[in-house]
Amino acid sequence: TDKEYVLINTTFDQIKMVSSSNTLSEENYNIELRKAINYFLKETNYDIIFAPHIYKDIQAILVLLSEINDFYIRSRIKIAPYIQGYSGTNYIFNL
């Protein structure tokens, strides 16, 4: 994209690791991340790009998007391709 953007790599596996110490719940994590996403969408011209690196990341992205305004999802949010290995890494870093 030629526009300025914020790249987000979110995942369930990292949240679960941190949550095992009872410092962060998945629900609170998603609430706070949605607040940040909505801020960028409402107060800036930045687009949001999600970059999944494992299959579970796609599920985490869907959970986050479930409560984001559909207009923003269609016009300002993108999800990078889910591609594994060196070729995937090379492709994603060159988006």
C-alpha positions, 0 to 999 in steps of 0.5 A: 500500500502507498498509504501510511499504515500500522502493522499489527501482529496479534495472536492467541498463543502469546496472550495465553502464555502471558495470561498463565501468570494471571496478568492479562486476560484475552478479553481485556487484551482484545478490548484494549487493542480494539481501542487502539485500532479504533483510535487510529481509524477515527483520529488518523489517516493510517490504515491497519494491516494485520500480518498473520504468522501462524494459523491461530493469528487468523482466528485472533484477527477475526475476533478483533474485527468482530466489533470494528465498524464494517466501513473501516474493515472494507476501506482501511483494514487489510490482512497480509497473506498467510505464507510460511517459510523464507519465501513467506517472510521475504514476501511479507517484509516487502509489502 
